[in-house]
Every structure is written in structure tokens, then in C-alpha cells.
């Protein structure tokens, strides 16, 4: 599985390794009070809303997914 900037955040949140990376960047998306009422769209949108670089987060998530798949 490979995540891109265009992957819907809802899909990203279903990947345990991805959730850990998001939390390291201060993105508590799973517990965000706005998640229930607002569709944030893509990972790129979420990163932009929080002033973060989507490319960096995508790379970290994909490394975490690869590591988890090797275990």
C-alpha cells in the first residue's frame, strides 16, 4: 500500500502506522473535534491546514507502512 498527498484522510486514518506518524506531527486527526462535522478531504489538505509539508508526512507514512509490512 502506498499513500499519496491525494489519499483521503479517512483512508489514512485506517492505517495504524499512519496514525502514529500523524500524531508525531501533532495531528490528532482521529480525535479532532472537527472530523465529525467537516470533510477534510486529502492528506495534503490536512497538512496545509496545520502548516505542515505534505510531502514529508507522506514519505514518513510510507516508510512506516513498509516497516510494518516487513514485520
Secondary structure, DSSP 8 states (H G I E B T S, - for coil): ----TTSBHHHHTT-HHHHHHHHHTT--GGG-TTTTT----BHHHHHHHTT--HHHHHHHHHHHHHHHHH-
